[in-house]
Amino acid sequence: MIEKMKMVCVVSSVSRKDEMLDGLRSLGLLHLAEKKSPDRAVAERFTTLSKTAATLTDYAPDKKNKKKEPVPVLSDSEFEEMYQNVLATLDKKASLEQEISAANAEIERIKAWGNFSPEDVKRVKEDGYDLHFYRLGKNEYQMALQDPEIKMIALTPIDKMHTVAVLGTLPVTIPATEFTLPEKGIDELTAQIESCQTEIGTCEETLKKSSIYDTSFQVQMLKAQNAENYSSASETAENDEDFVWISGYLPEADLPKFKAAATEHKWAWAMDDVSEDDTEIPTKVKYGKVSGLIQPVFDILGILPGYRESDISLWFFLFFTLFFAMIIGDAGYGCLILITTIALVAKTKKFNTTTYLLLVLSIATIVWGAVTGTWFGMEKAMHVPFLKALVIPQFANYPDYFGVSATTQQNAIMKFSFTIGAIQMALGSLISIKKKLSEKNLSWVADLGWLVAVIGMYLLSLYLVIGQKLNIVPVFAMVGVAFILVVLFGGMSPDKTFGQGLKSGVADAFTVFLNTISCFGNVMSYIRLFAVGMAGFAISQSFNGIAAGFHGPLIILGVVVVLIGHGLNIIMCFLSVVVHGVRLNVLEFSGQAGLEWTGIAYEPFKVNEKIKK
């Protein structure tokens, strides 16, 4: 369920501002209504720490060669000394690399002129010979030769161009490229590069020694992030000459804790219901023991119902489990997931929500695979009496063993898929109806119309896809009645009169018509549970068939084909769960239930125990 929120304003004297913020942070219940940016220096501390820690991972020793002795966590003063040394070392390394880059560029510029000493040229200039060096084209060179005023010496050509040393400068009438003398010659630049590389090696050794303190970096990053949150709260708090105050959202269930803390810290406070037009109310979902298993999926997808939306986590979990089982579809794969999960628990020696979810999903997959007779896509599994006894004949992927035709089996699975879809979408309509009835929103009648439309579209799907015999006239009548109900009541809301709602609904008649057609598509989309499951089954059969063609010494190659083939199939099945299984819940079902997943996560002002990404 989604917990109800209250708006709370906490007031204290200006002199006790820090005490108030410390108390609220220790309490860890108030979600700040507004968050201003923290102090710049505080925010930059976390950013710099995280970038430095990421950089040091490049210098971390290989895990295989890493010492097994635990690395102690540095104290604040020890860490700061090490950290500042790392920052200085990184800056020095970057400066040395720039120096090397500049030296290499200079070598590339002057190498065509040969290995000479700029100092020798400078001494010649000091003796009164103002030498300048140029590169000339053929025509320009001839012009220079014919000018009696120009005193020059021909040098070795560079890139098929004439090079000359000129006493003085060439006149502007002769286009030429003058060579700028370097500060250092090639030998000096090479020695400079070698010296820089040696210093870089020393820097890298320092960084390698510091890279083992990754845990200390994590500790300091957490402290920096908590300091950033505190600074943000401090900037957010408003004040006048005498008082300071801060507002936020508080779960109604936690009011006793808040009141006790307010009494203890001598805060003044005011409380009110959240405003009807407030769109920034955070969502705190209170999960049950079963519905809480879906939380890892919500976290991965980054979805959360809005504060005023319905909590469908339990239904989401139940349908997601069924969809997962049908899409993976193989009891053998389910066994692999179960074994992997058990091995993970044995290694970590702890259970969490994710491992419980994997256990449930793997067991569901085994059950579905057992009733369809699918064990790694092997037909010979049906030669085992126990495995054969678990199969529901109409669902069997090897129907010949049960005297059922392939068409009957496919129709049974498709009908089951449509039925699941109709049930889920009808449930979504009922959830929306219940919510609107509690809000005294007359548009619940439109949702009743959608419920009728779902049933009609379900029957139409059975008629068109699997050829089930039905009297189609009542079906179209149901769809027509549903359309009228949605048009007449779809625009109703508590803030409108009946006439205004009716006018709004009629104005959207064409959109309702398109949505009615879309409703049929939504029901039809559940056929993907059948199609994707059959695709995975066909792929596993194909790899088994390929492997069966290898005999004698080549049987090893057959084993490799089976392992790789089934491994790829499992990966594709998991991707299909994300693409199809999640979609049916997040779009079709949620849309029918009126969910847009617009929730803002409840994040109270508190001391975090781990870094938030």
N, C-alpha and C positions, 0 to 999 in steps of 0.2 A: 504494500500500500504506500501511497505518497503521503508523507507526513505533513500536517497543517503547519503553516508558518505564522508567526506574529512579527510585527514591526516594533522594534525596541529602540529607544534612545537612552543612552547612559550618560549621566552628567556628573562631573566632579569639579573641584576647584582647580584653577590653573596650576597652583603649586604642586598638585598631586596628579598631574597628567601622566607622568611615567608610571606612577603606582597604579593608576587606573588601567593603562595599557598592559602592564605586566599581569594584572589580575585577570583581565579579559583573555589574554593569551594563555594563561594557565588554565582558565576555565574551558577554553577551546570550543565554544558553542556558537558564537556570534559570527554570522556571515555578513561581512561589511556591505552595506548598501551601495557604497561608492568606494572606489579605490583610486587614489591619486598615485602618481609616479613617485617612487622612492627617491631619496637623495642620490644624486648622480654617482658620487664616489662609492656609495654602498652597492649600487647596482653594478657598477663596473668591477667591483671586487669579485663577484660571483662569475661574471663573464670571463675575466682574465684567468681566474682559477681553472675554470672548465676548459678554456683553450689551452692553457699550459699543461693540464693533465692529459688532454688529448694528444698534445705534441710529444709528451714523454713516453706515450705508449709505443712510439716508433723506436725508442731506445731501450725498451724493457727487455730483459734477458729471455731467451727462448724458454717456454714452459718446461720442456724436457730437461733443460740444463739448470732450471731455476732451483735455488737452494730450498730445501724443505723446511729449514728453520723459519719460524714465523717472524715477520718483520714487525718490530714494535711500532705502535702509533706514537708519533712525535707530540710532544707538548706544544702549546701554542707558540711559545718563544722559540723552541727548537725548530718548529715548522717554518716560522717566519724567517729565521736565519737561512734555512735551506731554500725556501721559496724565493727570497730576494736574490740569493746566489744563482738560482736557476734562471730567473728573469735576466740578470746581468749577463749570464753565460749565453742565453739565447740571443740577446741583443748583440753581444760580441761576435757570436757565430754568424749572425746575419750580416754584420758589418764586414767581417772577413770574407764572406762569400761575395759581397758586393765589390770588395777590393780585388778579389780574384777575377771576377767578371770584367771589371774595368781594365785590369792588367792584360787579360787575354784579348780584349778588344783593341788595346793599344798595340799589342804584338801583331795582331792581324793587320793593323793599319800600316805599321812601319816595316814589316818583315821583307817586303819587296825591295826596300832600299838597302837591305843588307844589315849585317850586325856591326854597328858602329857605336862610338861613344859620343853622346851629345856634349859631354864636357870638352872633348877635343875641338868640336865645332865652336863652342863658346869661347875657347881660348884663342882660336883664330880670329873671331870677331873682336875680342879684346885687343888683339895686336893690330887692329885697324882695317881688317878685311871683312867688310859687311857682306857676307855670302848669303844668298838666297837660292832655294832649290825649287825647280819647276818641272812640270810634265807638259810636253808640247806635242801637238799634232804635226804632221809632215809639213803642211803649208806654213804653220806658225813658226816652225823650226827654221825654215828657209828665210822667212822674214827676219828672224833674229840674226841669222848669219850675215844677211845683207846690210844690217844696220851697224855702221862702224862705231857707233857710240856704245854698243853693248859689248861688255867683256864677259865671256862665258867659257866654261869648260864642259865638254860633252861627257856624260856619264853612261853607265850601262843602261840600255833601254828597259822599260818596265811595261809589260803588257803591250808590246809593239808600239809604244810611244817613246819619243825622245825625252831623255831626262838631262837636265843641265844644272850646273852651279853657276850663278850669276853674281858678279861683283856689283852690289847694289840691287835695284829692282828693275824688272822689265817695264817698259812703258805700257800705258793702258791700251795702246793701239794694237798690242799683240796679246790676244786671248791666251791665257795659260792658267794652269792649276798649281798654286804654290803649295809646297810641302811644309807643314808646320813641324818644327823640330820637337821631339818628345822631351820630357823631363828626364826620362831614364831610357837606357838602351835595352836591347833584348835580353842580354845577360842579367842585368839588374832586375828587369821585370820577371824573368824566370826565377831568379833567387827570391824575389818578393812573393811569388806564387807559392813556392815551396815552403817558405816561412809561414805563410798564411795557412797552408794545408796542415802544417805541423801544429799550429795553434788550434785549428779546427779539431784536430784529433784530440787535443787536450780538453777542448770544450765538450766533445762527445763523450769522453770518459767521465767528465763531471755529470753530464746528463744521464748517463747509464747508471751511475751510482745513485742518483736522485730518483730514477724511475721506479725503484723498488718500493717507494713510499706512496703507492697508489691508494692504499687505505687511508693514509693521513690526508691525502688530497680530498678523498670523499668526505671525510669528517669535516674538513675546513669548508668544503663547498656547501655542505648541509648547514653549517653555522652561518655562512655568508648568505644563503638563501633565506634562512630564518631572520637574519638581520635585515635583509631586503624587505621581507614581509612586515617586519616591525616598523621599519622606516616608512613604508607605504601607509600603514595605519596611523603613524604619527603625523604624516603630512595630511592625511584625510581628516583627522580630528579638527573640529572647528572650535573657536574660542573667542571670548571677548576679554575685557580686563579682569574679570573675576572667575569666570567658569569656562570649562572645556567640555565638549560633548561629541559623541560619535553615535551613528545610527547603523542598524543592521537588522538582519532577519534571524529569528530564533525559532527552532522547532517547538511547537506547543507542548510536546511531551517532556521537554527539558526545562519547562518553566520553574519547577521546584528547585532544580539545581541552580538556576540563574538567580532566583530570589534569595536563596541561602548565601550565594556568593556576594550579592549586592548588599545584604545585611552585614556580612563579615567585613567587606571593604568600605562600607558606608557610602555606597553610590546612591545618587538620586536617579530615578529612572521613570520613563513613561512608556506605556505599551498601547498598541492599537492593532486592530485587524488590518491585514494587507489590503491595499486599495484594489478595487475591481479592475481598474485600468493599468495597474502596475504590471509591466512585462518583464521585469528584472528579478522576479521572485525565484530563488533557487529551488531545485528539486532534490529532496532527500527521500530515496526509496527505502522503505523498510521491508527487506526480503524475508520470506519464510524459509524454512529448512529446505523445502523442495525448490521453490521459485528462485532461491538464491544461487542455485547451480548455474543459472543462465548468465549470471553477472560477468564471468570472464568473456563471454561472447559480446555482451554490451560494451565492455571495456575495449575489446579489440576493434569493434565497429565504431566506437566513439559515439554511441547513440544514447539518448536519455529522454524519457517523456517529459513534456512541459508540466509545469506546476498544476495547471488546470486540466491536464489530460488524464486519461485513465491508465492505471497500472496493469499492464497485460503480461507481466513477467512470467507468471505461472503458465498461462496459455502459450506464450512464446516458447517456454521451455518444453512443454509437452509436444507441441507440434514440431518444433525443431528436432527433438529426439526422433520422432517418427520419420521426418523427412531425411534426416541423417542416415537412419537405418535403411530406408528405401533406396537412397541414392548410392550409398556404399554397396549395399545389396548382397554382400557375400559374407557368410558366416566365418569362413576362413580368415578373411581380412579382419573381421570383428575379433577373432581369437588373437591375431597379431597385435591389434590395438590394446586388447586386454592384457596380454603378456608384457607388452612394452610399458604400460601404465604400472603394472605390479612391480616390474623391474625398477622403474623410476622411484616408486615409493620405497622399495627396499634399499635403494642407494641413498636417497635423501632422508629416509627414516621419518618422514612426516607426510601427513595428508593435508591437502588444501582444497579449495573449491574447484580448481582446475582438474586435479586428479579425480575427485569425485565425479565431476562431469564426464571425464573420459571413461570412467568405469561404467557409468550409466549408458553412454553412447555405444560403447563396445558391446555391452550385454544386449542392448536393443538391436544392434546390427547382427549379432549371433542369432537372436530369436527370429528376425526377419529372414536371414539367410537360411535358417533351418526350415521355416515353413515354406520357402520357395525351393528348397533342395539345392542350394548353391554353396559349394565348398571348394573354393579356389577354381571355380568353373569346371570342375571335373565331373564328367558324367558317371564315372565309376563309383562315385559316392553313393549313387542310388542302388548299388549292389550290396551296400551295408544295410541290413534290416533295420537297425536302430535309427540310422539317419533317414531312411525311407519312411519310417513310421512317424517321423516328426513333420512330414510334409502335408500341407493342405492341398489336395489334388487340383483344385481350380487355380491355385497360385503357382503350381509347380513349373519350374523352368525346363523340366524334362517331362512334359505331359504324357508322352507315350507310355511311361512306366505306370501310369494311373488310369489309362483308358480315356484320357481327355484329349480333345483335339487342340491343336496349336491356336486356332482361332478362338475357341472357348476360353482358353487360358489367357490370351491377350486381352480379350474383352473383359474378363473378370478383373484383371489388374487395372485396366483403364477405368472401369466402373468404380473400383475402389479409390483410385486417384481422384476422380470427379467427386465422389462422395465425401472424401476428406476435404476437398476444396470447398464444397458447398457447406459442409458443417463449419469449417473455419470462418468462411465469409459471413454465414448466418450468425455465428457467434459474435463476430465483429459488429454486426448490426444490432444485436441484442445489448452489447456493451454500450454502444452509443445511445440506444434507447434508454437504458437505465440511467445513464449520466444526465441526459437531457430531461428526463422526468424529475430527477432530483433538483434540477435547475428551473423547473417549470417553463421549459422551452418547448413550445408547441411544434417545433420542427422534428420532434421525435416521431411524428406521424410519417414524415418523409423517410426516416430511417426504417419505419415499418414497411413502407413501400419498397425500399431497397431489399429488405428481407424477403418480401414476396417475389421481387425481381430475381433474386439469387436462386430461389427455389425453381422459378420458371426457367431460368437459363440452365440450371442443372438438368432439368428434365429435357430441355431442348438439346443439350449436349449428348445425353444418352441416346436420343432419337437420331441425331445426325451422325454421330461418330461410331457407335456400336450397333446401331440399327434396332434399338429396343422398341418394341411395339407400344405405342402410346397414342391416345387421342390427342392430336396436336392442337385442336381448337381450344380446349380449356387452358392449354399452356400459353397460347398467344393472348387469351383473355386475362390470365394472371399478369403477364408482362404489361398489358394495356392498363389494368387497374393500378399496377405499381407505378407506371409512368404518370398517371393522373395524380396519384397521391404525392409523388415527389414534386410535380409541378405546382400543385396547390399549396403544399406546406413546406417546401424546401426553403422559402425565403423568410419563414417565421423566426422570430427571436424575441427574448423578453423585453427588449427596448423598442419594439415595433408594435403598432396596433395590428389587428387582424387584417384590416384592409391594406395597410402598408406591406405586410408580409405576403399577402396574396398577390399584390401587384408586383413585388420583387420576384416571386416565384414564377409567375407567368412570363415575366420578361426574360427569364433564363430558360425558357422551354426548349430552345434549340440546343443549349448546352446539356440539358437533362437528356435529350434524345441521344446526343453523342455519348454521354456517360452510360446510358442504357446499353448501347452497343458495346461499350468498353467493359461493362459488367459481364457480358457474354464472353469476351476475350479473357477476362480475369478467371472465370470458371474454367475455360478451356486451357488456360496456362498451367493448370495443375497436372495436365497430361505429361508435363516434363518429368514428373516423378517416375512415371512408367518408362518414358523414352530414355532418360539418362541412366536409370537402373539397367535397362536392357542393353544400352551401349557398353557399359562397364562389363556386363556379363559376356557380351560378344567378344570384347577385346581379350578377356581372360581365356575364353575358349580358343581364340586365334593363336595366342602364344602357346597354349598347351598343344595345339595341333602342330605348330612349327617344331616344338621340342620333341614331339612324338616321332618326327621323321628322322631323328638322329639315332644311329644304332652303333653298337660296338664301341670302339675307342672314342667316337664322336659324341657319346652320351654325355660326356663332361660339358661339351658345347651346348647340348640340350638343356642341361641344368642351368648354365649361365643364361640362356635365353629365357627360361622360366623365371629366374630370379629378377633379371632386368625387366622383363615384360610385366610381371605382376607388380614390381616396384613402381614402374611408370604408371600403371593402371591405378594403383592406390593414390599416387600423387594427383592424377587427373580427377579421381573421385572426390578427393578432398577439395580441389578447386571447384568442382561442380557443386559441392555442398555450399560453398561461399557464394557462388554465382546464382544458384537456383534455390537451395534450401533457405538461405537467409532472405533472398528476395521475396519469396512467398510470404514470409512473416513481416518483413519491413515495409513492403509496398502493398500487396493485395490485402492481407489481413489488417494491417495497421490503417490503411486507407479506409477500409470498411468500418473500423472502430473509431475513426476520426482522429487518429494520432498523426502528428507531423514531426515528432521527435525534436521538439524545439527547446528541450530542457537545458537549463543552466545548472551545472553541477554545484551542489552544496559544498562549499569550501570554507569552513569556519576559520577565523583568526586563531591560530594556535601554533605551538612549537611542533614542526614536522619532524617525524622520526626517520624519514628517508627523503632523498632528493626528488622533487617533482619535476618531471620532464616538461 
